[in-house]
Amino acid sequence: MAPLLCRAAQLVIVGPIQHHAHASWRSKPNREQRYGARSTDAAIVWSSPRRSPTSSATLRQRVTAGLAAVLDPKLKEWTSVASQPPSYEAYQAFAAGMDAWERFDGREALRQLYHAASLDSTYTLPLVMAAGVHRFLDECEKTDSIVQLLSDRRPQLALLDKDFLDKEIARCRGDWQAAYRVSRRMYAGLPRSEWVAEEVSRNAIAIHRPREALSILEKLHPDRGALQGRTAYYNWLNIANHWIGAHERELDAARRGRRQYPNNMATLRHELLALAALGRVREVNSGLDEIPALPPHGLQKPGAVMRETALELRAHGYPDGSRAVLQRALAWLDSRPSEEQVTEASRFDRLQTLYAMRRWEQARPIADQLANEYPNNVSYQGMLGALAAVRGDPETAVRADSVLATHQGAFVRGLPTYWRACIAAQLGERARAVTLLIQADAEGLNLFFIQSYHTDPSFERLTDYAPFQEFLRPKG
């Protein structure tokens, strides 16, 4: 593509740039111009003489980058409203970073985005997106650092860049209502952007509005344009359908996702959860048989997918099928290489699986070990307390609750309160458990917890409790 683009850039530069550039700005204003969005002649607009003088080589690079953005349907809606267009090399690094983020490879995404920013000091969009990647990796201190770094340049930033930063820092602080409002504002400014529309839908889910999310998602086109390659689209679509109990529609959507991404662990997971909710146990097991042949996924791990599927079966009234799948999950973990089994992540995966299987005595030493090694890890302390509660050791459970209650931080987002709710539920304190769960949700508990409230082993004693049912009821 690069040689063709360079040739195209040369043609544009020797052409009547001024005429086209001014014509695009004289056109009738539309809602997108609040973000400074241009027409698809982004490259021509960027080469307008309204900008400061520059060498022909630099101008050619910037026009080339503009053409690249126009020809890349996934990125043109962002790059056409960037504060300052990059060189082609910077654009390439930015595009590589965005591709890595879509694959959930956060580290590679950050490497490329920071490289893009280093190639062109005027190009702030890579740093803006890096703030989002850090939030995705639960590194909100670094997200906040980028926000502070760009604060001096904020008046010069494109409005979309400002809104994106505001949205990401709101997520870091657990303020999902603010994140929703900002994403709505972005959507008003870019009503044709399907990427922004998906952002609105995920934030609608976070504030318990799955029907609103569906009304947006069902109009989008995940097989082309900005959403092509984004398996996350199907995640939000399936969470929303699952939440309202539309499991046949959920399964249909999941299978569309699998047709588009047949070798992807995330889309298989969507199908397995829908099948489990429908009680189609034989098809669940057939789907599980496919897992060993799938390539690794940056977010979804085989043992966790099996465990979630088993808990979904149990929540929908299929205990025998659930037990069999949990056994498969444990067998999978046992089959892993010894060097993998001793990692922190693998041990926590085993701990969660044993907890789901109600093997409290086997789970306890793993929880003790992890909590001793990582005393500041909220989840390990929480699991210690929940295990103590279910094993009839209220003293240890209450002590763990007290430790969690004192855990503070700028970006904690409800996780300690969630674990306190787990402990209370296992102690049989149902009213207190729901109160704490509502508090955790208000504090900004991670969006991914929403899809598992109804299957969480800690809350199985609450399933027939009216306040818990009301908490789970969709609000819109």
N, C-alpha and C positions, 0 to 999 in steps of 0.2 A: 504493500500500500504506500510506503513512504515515497518511492520515486514518482508515482503517479501524483501524489499530493504535492510534491515539490514542483512538478511541472504545472499543476493547476494553480499553485500559488503564483508562479511567474506570470501566467496568463492573466490572473486577476490584477496583479500589480501594474501591468502595462495597460490595463483596460481603464475605462472611465470610472475610476473609483469614486470620485467626489459626487458624481451624479447619483449613483446608487446609494451611497452612504446617506446623503441628505434626504433622498426620497424615502428611505426606510423610516427616518425620524419624522418626516412630515405626514406619514400615514395616520389614519384615524386612531386615536388612543384606544387601548383596550385594557381589561382588568390586569393583564399580565405586566403592563408597563409600570405598575407599582414596584415591581422587582427589577425594573430596567431590562426586561426581557426583550430580545430582538427577534426579528423574523428568522427564517431558516437561512437568510443571507448573513449569518453571524460573522463569517470571515470577512465579508466585504465591509460590514459595519466596523469591525475591529480595525480595519486598515484606513479608516476615515482620517483625513488630515486634522480633525479636531484634536487628535492626540498630540502629544509632544513630538518634536522631530526625532527621527531615529534613522539609523543606517538602512540602506536597502536590504542588506543581508538579514538584519534583525526584523525588519518589516516583513520580509519573505517568510522568516520563521514563524512570526505571529500569525500571518495569513494562513500558512500551512497548518498550524495548530487549530485555527478556526475551522478550516475545512475538515480536518480530522474530526472535530466535535460534531459538525453537521452530518458527516457520514457515519458516525457511531450513534445509533438510535438509543442506546442505553445511557449515553452521557450528554447528548446535545442539550437536553433541557437544563442541565446543571451548568455546563461550560458556557452556554450562551448568556448566562446571567452572572458569570463570575466577575469579581471586582476588577480583575486585570487578566487578559489572556496570556497564556504562557508561551514559551518556546515549544517547538515540537517535541524536543527531548523531555521537557518537563511534563508536557501533556502525556507522553508515552508512559512515564513513571506513574503519573496520577491514574491513568487508565488501568495499569497493572495493579496498583494498590486497590482500586475499586473492585477489580475482578477477584483479587485475593479475599477481600472482605465478603464478597458474595459466596465464596467457598468456605467461609468461617475460619479462614487462616489469618487470624488477627495479627500475628507477628510479621508475616510477610507483607500484609497490608500496610502496617506501620512503617516497615523498612522502605517500601516504595513511596509512600506518601511523604515521608520526611525527605527522601531523596528528591522528589519532585519540588518540594519547597526550597531545598538547597540550590536547585538549578536556576531558580528564578525568584529572587527575593520579593518581587512585587506580587507573586502568585500566592494568595492566602487560602484559596480553596482546599489545597491538600491539608493544611493545618486544621481547617474547619472540619474536614472529614476525619482527620486523625483524632480529634476530640471525641467523635462518635465511636471510633474503634476502641479507644481507651475505655469509654463507658461500657461498651459491649464486653470488654475483658475484665470488667469490674475494677478498673483502675481510675476511679473518679478523681483522685487527687491530681492525676496527670491531665484529665479533662479540664479540671479547674485551672490548672497551670496554663493551658493553652488559651482558655478564656481570658485569663489575666494578661497573658502575653499580647493578645490581640486587642486588649482594651484601649490602648493608645491609638490604634489604627481603626477603632470602631466607626468613627464618622466616615471613613473612606470605604468601609466594607459595603458590599452589596447587601440590600435588605434581606435577601434570602439567606446569605451567610450569617447575618446577625440572628435571624430567627432560628436557624439551625443550631447555632451555639446556645441560644436561650432554651431550646427544646432539650438539648442533651444535658445541660446543667440542671434543668428541672427534673429530668429522669434520674440523674445522679442523686439529687436531694429527695427523691421519692415523691415528688409533687406531680402525680400523673394528671391531675386536673389542669395544671399549668401547661404540661406537655401537650395535652389534648388541645387546649386553647391556641397554643402557638402553632401546632400542626394545622388546625383549622384556618388560622390566619395565612399560613403558607399556601394552603389549598385555594383560598380565595384569591391569592395573588397569582397562582399558577393552576387554574382550574383544569387544564388539559394534561397536567403532569400525573401520570399513573404512579410514579414513584412516590410522590407526595401523598396521593390518595391512599396508597398502602400504609403510609405513616399514620394518616388519620385513623385508619381502621384499627391498627394495632393499639393506638392510644385509646380508642373507643372501647376496645376489649378491656384495657387496664382499668377503666372506670365502670366496668360491668355493663357495657352496652353492646352485646354481641349482635343484636339485630341491626343496629346502626352500622356496625362493621360489615355485616353481610350485604346491606343495601349498597355499600360502596364497592366491596370486593367483587361482587357478582357482575359488575359492569366493566371490569378491567380485563386486560388481555395478557395473561401470564406467558403466552407463547411468543410474544414479539415485543419490540420496543424496549422501554425502560425496565420492564419486569422480566425480560428474557434472561434466564439463568438464575433467577431468584426463587429458590425453592421455599424461602420464607413465606412467600405469598400463600402457598398451600397450608402452611402452618396456621396462619391467622384464619384462613377460610375454614379449616377443620376444627380449630378451637371454637369458633363461633357456632358452627353447626352442632358440634358436640354439646356445647353449653345449653342450647335450646332444645336438645333432645331430638334433633333432626338427623338421626343416625343413617338412614338410607341416603339422604342427600350428602351426608358426610362421607359415606363410602363411595358414592359416585364421584365426588370431588377428589377424594384420595386416589382413586383409580385413574382419574385424569392426570393427576400429578405423577403417578407411576409411569403412565405412558410417555409423559414428557421427560421424566428422569428415571428410567428403569433400573439403573444401577446405583441408586442413592439410598442410604440408610434412613434418611429423614422421611422420604416419601413412603418407604416400606413401613416405617413406624406409623405414619398417618393411617395407612390401610389396616394395619394390625389393630390399632385402637378402635377404629370403626367396626371391624369384624367382631372384636371382643364385646363391644357394647351391644351388638346384635346377637351375641351368643353363638356365633358360627365357629365353634371350637375347631372343627376339622380344618376349615380354611385358615384359621389362626395358625395351626401347627404346620400347615403347608407353607405358609408365609415365613414362619420361623426357620424352616429348612433352607430358605434362600440366604440367610444371614452370612454363613461362612464364605460364600462366594462374592460378597459385596466388598468393594474397596473401603478403606478406613474413612470415617467421616470426622470433620473437625469438631462437631458438637455432639452427635449421637453415637453412643457406645453400645455394642451388642448386649452386654449384660444389663444395662439400664433399660434398653428397649424391651428386652424380655420381661424384666421386672414390672415395668409400667403396664405391659400387656396383661400380665398375670393379675395385677391389681385391678385393672379394668374389668376383667372377667369376674373377679370376686365381687366387685361393687355392683355388678349387674346380675348377680345371682347364679354364678357358675363356679362354685367352690372347687369341684373336682378338676375342672379344666385349669383353674388358677393354680392349684397345687402342682399339677404336672408341668406347667410352664415355669413356675418358680424353681422346680427341680432342674429344668433345663438351664435356667439362668445360673444356678449354682454350679452345675456341671461345666458350663462354659467358662466360668471363672476358674474352676479347678484345672481346666485344660490349658490355661495360658502358660507361657514360659515362666520359669521361677523368677527371673529378673523383673518381669512385669508384675507378678503377684505381690512382690514386696514394696511396690511403689505406693505412695500415699493415696493416689486416686483409686488404685485397684483395691486397696484395703477398705477404703470408704465405700466403694461399690459393694464389696462383700458384706460389710456391716449393714448396709441398707437392705441387702437381699435377705440376710438372716433375720433382720428386724421384721421384714414383710412376711417371712415364713413363721414368725412367732417362736423362733429358736433363741429365746432370751439368754440362756446360759452360754451358748456359743458366741453370741454377739457381744456379751459384756467385756471379755478380755480385749477384744479389738477396739472397742470404744475407750477402755481405760488406756490402752497403749497410745492411741491417736491423741487423746486429750492430754496425756502427759507430754507427748512430743510437741504438740502444738497448743499450748494452754490458752492462746488468744483466739483460737478458732471457735466461732460461735456454734457452728453445727456439731462439732464434736462434744462440746459441753452440753448442748441441748440433747444429743442422743444419750449421753450418760444419764441425764435427768429423766428422760422418757423411759429408758430401760429400768432405772431404779423404781420408777412409779409402777410400771407394769409387773415388776418382780416383787412388789409388796415392801419396798424400802422407802417409805415416805420421807424419812430424815434426809437421805441422800438426794432425793428428788427436790425437796424444798431448798436444800443447800445449792443445788444447781440452778434452781429458779432465781435465787438471790444473786448469784454470780451474773446471770444473764440480765437481771434487772438493772445492774450497775454498768453494763456495757454501753459505752458512749462513743460517738464519732460523727463526723460531719456527713458521712455517706453510709450510715448503717442500714437505713431503709427497711426497718421493720423485722429483720431477720431474728434478732434476739427475742422479740415479742412473739413471733411465730413459734419459736421453740418453747417459750413459756406456755403458749396455748397447747402445744403437744403434751407437755408435762401435766398441765391441769386436766386435760381430757383423759389421760391415762390414770390419773388419780381419781377419776370419776366426778370431778368438779365441772359439770357441763356448762353451767351458766358462766363461770369464770373463764372457761376455755373459749366460749364464743365471744365474750367481751374482749379477751386478749386477741383473738383472731381478727375481730373488727378493727381493733387498735393497730395491729400489724398491717392490715390492708391500708388504713389511713396513713400510716407512716411510710407507705410506698413499697411494700413487699414486692419483690421481683415479679414481673409480669408472668414468668413461666410457672409460678406457683398456682396461678388461677386455674389452669387446666387439671391440676391434681388434687384440689381440695377434696373432691368427692371420693377419691380413691385412696387418700392418705391413710396409712395404717393407724396413725395416731388418732384419727378422728372417726374411727369406725363405731365408737360408742355414741357418736352424735348423729348418726344418719336418720334416726327417727325423732330427733329433737327439733321442735318447731322453730326456735330461734336460729338454729344452724341451717335449716332448710330455707328460712327467709334470707339469711346471709347469702346463700348460694343462688337465690332467685335472680335472673337477669333483670336489670333496671332499665333496659332500653335496647 
